[in-house]
Amino acid sequence: ADGVIGPIRKSVLLVDSTVVDGVVDLIVAVRTVNAMGRKAIDREQS
């Protein structure tokens, strides 16, 4: 049983880590865009 579960666990972990990396990249990108948007709004208001 362990022989089967081991590789499956490894592949699931690999998928999880790539998904987590993708989500983190998305969050960073969204935050960057939001920060840039706020700076642009501040410039327009001043």
Protein Blocks (a to p, Z undefined) as FASTA:
>chain_A
ZZmmmmmmmmmmmmmmmmmmmmmmmmmmmmmmmmmmmmmmmmmmZZ
